[in-house]
């Protein structure tokens, strides 16, 4: 299968009607200026010079509520991007927006300009979580927008967050199940963090909000990933992109941010797989074979899974096998 690459174009907060309690798009994305439509061609050309030609390439408008900006401005952006679709230099265009900024008129426009994927920032399907997070849309808005997007034959993505105000493990699991039932083909899972200058920081300072610990966020996400995988929903991101603002600690106040968040989640998934496979095993000197693409996750972040097995008395060797499927595993005496 060909690998996918996105050419990201960030348009932060250009159309957001409300300030969600967790949000400062500039600090989260590391974007400090909004590109003008006339700049799109140059941005795409620069990326195309660095992306291998054998990949499936998409232009991706991220960072704000794209379909909420004035229609004439939307068209200016889309026309510039669509030129690359028409010439075959990119495969399609994807964008992110709010559930309450979707209607049939908008979808007709997006169809005209070669949009292939629409990602909705759902964040949660809990009415209380949405309200406490300042989202100002309802679970019904998410469901209705999803239905329309699928009706127009776009690929639907639904993004979710864990650990928002009033969120719980059970509510996050319900959100994942709803995302599946709404017809999503892909998802992103973001842990809620506290960014400097947001309403969430004020609540945190007042003792009215406690973020998830990193361990909690990893555990919740691990179970969400398994739900999505069982239902053929592709998880295309776990954790926030490590922008300079977050990594350097300039804007991060607290919360479960880590540059290796995905690796930590996959480590936990493989911990469960390995221990389930070892039930009834009588040998302490073992060889564990897994897919070449999964071996670093099976060994674990900072070799955590290997160290845990050694602490249990196992002498263990991990080996990669290029014929194994994603979670295929074989354990034998070494």
C-alpha positions in Angstrom: 0.0 0.0 0.0 1.2 3.5 -0.8 2.0 5.8 2.1 0.0 9.0 2.6 1.3 12.5 3.0 -0.6 15.7 3.9 0.5 19.2 2.9 -0.8 21.1 5.9 -2.1 24.6 5.6 -3.1 26.0 8.9 -5.8 28.6 9.1 -6.1 29.1 12.9 -9.3 30.6 14.4 -10.3 32.4 11.2 -13.9 31.4 11.6 -14.4 30.1 15.2 -17.5 31.7 16.6 -16.6 30.8 20.2 -13.4 30.3 22.1 -13.5 26.8 23.4 -12.2 26.5 26.9 -9.2 24.5 25.9 -8.2 26.4 22.7 -5.4 28.6 21.6 -4.9 27.4 18.0 -1.8 29.6 17.5 0.1 28.1 20.4 -1.1 24.5 19.8 -0.3 24.5 16.1 2.8 26.7 16.3 1.2 28.9 13.6 1.6 32.7 14.0 0.2 33.9 10.7 -2.7 33.1 8.4 -1.6 32.3 4.8 -3.4 34.3 2.1 -5.0 32.4 -0.8 -2.3 33.6 -3.2 0.3 32.0 -1.0 -1.2 28.5 -1.3 0.5 27.7 -4.6 3.9 28.5 -3.2 3.3 26.5 0.0 2.2 23.4 -1.9 5.1 23.7 -4.4 7.6 23.8 -1.5 6.1 20.6 0.1 6.0 18.8 -3.3 9.7 19.3 -3.6 10.3 17.2 -0.5 7.6 14.5 -0.7 8.5 11.3 -2.5 6.5 10.9 -5.7 5.3 7.4 -4.9 3.1 8.7 -2.1 -0.6 9.6 -2.1 -0.6 13.3 -1.4 -3.4 15.5 -0.1 -3.6 19.2 0.6 -5.1 19.6 4.1 -6.7 22.8 5.5 -6.3 22.4 9.3 -6.5 24.6 12.4 -9.8 26.3 12.2 -13.4 26.1 11.1 -12.8 26.2 7.3 -16.4 26.1 6.2 -17.3 28.9 8.5 -15.2 31.5 6.7 -16.9 33.7 4.0 -17.8 31.6 1.0 -15.8 33.8 -1.4 -12.7 33.3 0.7 -13.3 29.6 0.9 -13.5 29.5 -2.9 -10.3 31.5 -3.3 -8.4 28.9 -1.1 -10.1 26.0 -2.8 -9.5 27.2 -6.3 -5.7 27.4 -5.6 -5.6 24.0 -4.1 -7.9 22.4 -6.8 -5.4 23.3 -9.5 -3.0 20.7 -8.1 -5.8 18.1 -8.1 -6.7 18.9 -11.7 -3.1 18.4 -12.8 -2.8 15.2 -10.8 0.0 16.4 -8.6 -2.1 15.8 -5.5 -4.8 13.2 -5.0 -7.3 15.3 -3.1 -8.1 18.0 -0.5 -9.1 17.4 3.1 -10.3 20.0 5.6 -11.4 20.3 9.2 -14.4 22.2 10.5 -17.1 22.3 13.1 -20.2 20.1 13.0 -22.5 23.1 13.1 -20.8 24.6 10.0 -22.0 21.8 7.7 -25.1 22.1 5.4 -26.0 20.9 1.9 -25.0 24.2 0.3 -21.6 24.0 1.8 -21.2 20.3 0.8 -22.1 21.2 -2.8 -19.4 23.8 -2.9 -16.8 21.3 -1.4 -17.8 18.7 -4.0 -17.2 21.2 -6.8 -13.5 21.7 -5.7 -12.4 18.1 -5.2 -12.7 17.8 -1.4 -12.2 14.1 -0.5 -12.3 14.1 3.3 -14.1 16.3 5.9 -12.9 16.0 9.5 -15.3 17.3 12.2 -14.1 18.4 15.5 -16.6 16.5 17.5 -14.5 16.3 20.7 -17.2 14.5 22.6 -20.8 13.2 22.1 -21.6 14.0 25.8 -24.0 17.0 26.0 -22.5 18.0 29.4 -18.9 17.8 28.2 -19.7 19.9 25.1 -21.5 22.5 27.2 -18.7 22.7 29.8 -16.1 22.9 27.1 -17.7 25.9 25.4 -18.3 24.0 22.1 -21.8 25.4 21.5 -22.9 22.6 19.3 -24.9 19.5 20.3 -24.5 15.8 19.9 -27.3 16.0 17.4 -25.3 18.5 15.3 -22.5 16.0 15.1 -24.8 13.2 14.1 -26.6 15.3 11.5 -23.4 16.7 10.0 -22.0 13.2 9.8 -25.0 11.9 8.0 -24.9 14.7 5.4 -21.2 14.2 4.8 -21.6 10.5 4.2 -24.7 11.1 2.0 -22.5 13.3 -0.3 -19.9 10.5 -0.4 -17.1 12.3 1.4 -14.8 10.4 3.7 -15.8 11.3 7.2 -13.3 11.9 10.0 -14.4 12.6 13.6 -11.9 14.0 16.0 -12.3 13.4 19.7 -10.6 14.7 22.9 -10.2 12.9 26.2 -10.2 14.6 29.6 -12.3 17.6 28.9 -14.3 19.2 31.7 -16.9 16.7 33.0 -15.4 14.0 30.8 -15.1 10.4 32.2 -13.8 7.1 31.0 -17.3 6.0 30.3 -18.2 9.1 28.4 -15.1 8.8 26.2 -15.9 5.2 25.5 -19.4 6.3 24.5 -18.0 9.0 22.2 -15.8 6.4 20.5 -18.8 4.1 19.9 -20.8 7.0 18.6 -18.0 7.9 16.2 -18.2 4.4 14.8 -22.0 4.5 14.5 -21.9 7.9 12.8 -19.9 6.4 9.9 -16.5 7.8 10.5 -13.6 6.3 8.4 -10.9 7.9 10.5 -10.3 9.7 13.8 -7.8 11.6 15.8 -7.5 11.3 19.6 -6.2 14.3 21.5 -5.8 14.5 25.2 -7.0 17.8 26.7 -4.1 19.9 27.9 -4.0 23.3 29.7 -2.6 26.0 27.4 -1.6 29.4 28.8 -4.2 32.1 28.4 -7.2 29.8 27.9 -10.4 29.6 30.0 -9.2 26.2 31.0 -6.1 27.7 32.6 -8.4 30.0 34.7 -10.5 27.0 35.9 -7.3 25.1 36.7 -5.9 28.0 38.7 -9.2 28.2 40.6 -9.2 24.5 41.4 -12.2 23.9 39.2 -10.5 21.6 36.6 -8.0 18.8 37.0 -6.4 17.4 33.9 -5.9 13.7 33.3 -2.5 12.4 34.3 -0.3 11.2 31.4 -0.9 7.6 32.6 -4.7 8.1 32.6 -4.7 9.6 29.1 -2.6 6.7 27.8 -4.9 4.1 29.4 -8.1 5.7 28.1 -6.6 6.1 24.6 -5.5 2.5 24.5 -9.0 1.3 25.0 -10.4 3.8 22.5 -7.9 2.7 19.8 -9.0 -0.9 20.3 -12.6 0.1 19.7 -11.7 1.9 16.5 -9.5 -0.9 15.2 -12.3 -3.5 15.8 -14.6 -1.3 13.7 -12.2 -0.4 10.9 -11.9 3.2 11.8 -8.4 4.4 11.1 -6.7 6.3 14.0 -4.6 8.8 12.1 -3.2 10.6 15.1 -2.9 10.1 18.9 -1.7 13.1 20.9 -1.0 16.6 19.9 1.7 17.6 17.3 4.8 18.5 19.3 5.1 22.2 18.3 7.9 24.3 19.7 5.4 26.1 22.0 4.4 22.9 23.7 7.8 21.0 23.7 9.7 24.0 25.1 7.1 24.5 27.8 6.4 28.1 26.7 2.6 27.6 26.6 1.9 24.3 28.3 0.6 24.8 31.8 -0.3 21.2 32.7 -1.9 18.1 31.2 -0.9 14.9 29.5 1.2 16.2 26.6 4.2 14.0 25.5 6.0 13.9 22.2 5.9 10.1 22.3 2.3 9.8 23.3 1.4 7.4 20.4 4.4 5.1 21.3 3.2 5.0 24.9 -0.3 4.0 23.9 1.0 1.3 21.5 3.3 0.0 24.3 0.2 -0.5 26.5 -1.6 -2.3 23.7 1.3 -4.6 23.2 1.7 -5.2 26.9 -1.9 -6.6 27.0 -1.3 -8.7 23.8 2.0 -10.2 25.2 0.7 -11.0 28.6 -2.5 -12.6 27.2 -0.2 -14.8 25.0 1.9 -15.8 27.9 -0.9 -17.2 30.0 -0.2 -20.9 30.6 3.4 -20.5 29.4 5.8 -22.7 31.4 9.2 -21.6 30.0 11.0 -18.6 31.3 13.4 -18.4 28.4 11.3 -17.1 25.5 11.4 -15.6 22.0 8.6 -13.3 21.0 8.1 -12.8 17.3 6.0 -9.9 16.0 5.6 -7.8 12.8 8.7 -5.9 11.8 6.5 -2.7 11.8 5.4 -3.4 15.4 8.5 -4.6 17.1 9.5 -1.3 18.7 6.0 -1.0 20.1 6.1 -4.6 21.4 9.5 -4.0 23.1 7.9 -0.8 24.5 8.6 2.9 25.0 12.1 3.0 26.6 11.9 -0.9 26.4 9.2 -0.8 29.1 7.5 -4.1 28.0 10.9 -6.0 27.8 11.9 -4.7 31.2 8.6 -5.7 32.8 8.9 -9.2 31.5 12.5 -9.4 32.8 11.2 -8.2 36.2 8.8 -11.2 36.1 11.6 -13.6 35.7 11.6 -14.0 31.9 14.7 -14.1 29.7 13.2 -12.6 26.6 14.3 -12.0 23.0 12.1 -10.0 20.5 12.3 -10.7 16.8 10.7 -9.1 13.8 8.9 -11.0 11.1 8.0 -9.3 7.8 5.2 -11.7 7.0 3.2 -11.1 10.3 0.1 -9.0 10.3 -0.3 -6.0 12.7 -0.9 -7.7 16.0 0.2 -11.3 15.1 2.4 -12.8 17.7 4.3 -16.0 18.3 5.9 -17.1 21.5 8.3 -20.0 21.7 11.1 -21.4 23.8 14.4 -19.8 23.1 
